[in-house]
Amino acid sequence: MKKLIAAASFTAILLASCTPKASTPVAPAGPSASTAEQLAQGKTIFENSCKRCHGLPDPTEFTSVQWVGIMNSMAPKAKLTDEQHQWVYNYVVSVKK
């Protein structure tokens, strides 16, 4: 019986540790608050971090609202800090068509 309880406890802990953590979407502020240096850093992070896993999307391909969803989804995977997240978002929405 002790082995059964231990196995059940272990399984519960394992399952709990493997479930994704819930996160609340973050809507970054607009690009108007960015300096030229921050936009340049955002571009560098975008080019280096994003292409590690996939091809770089054209920033003009998506609206600023679509970029909010994309960034909220991808920034944790790229292990970006909140500040880096903001810089990348500001860069991609600052690119003109």
Helices and strands as residue ranges (DSSP letters): H 2-18, G 31-33, H 36-45, I 46-50, G 59-61, H 64-77, H 82-94
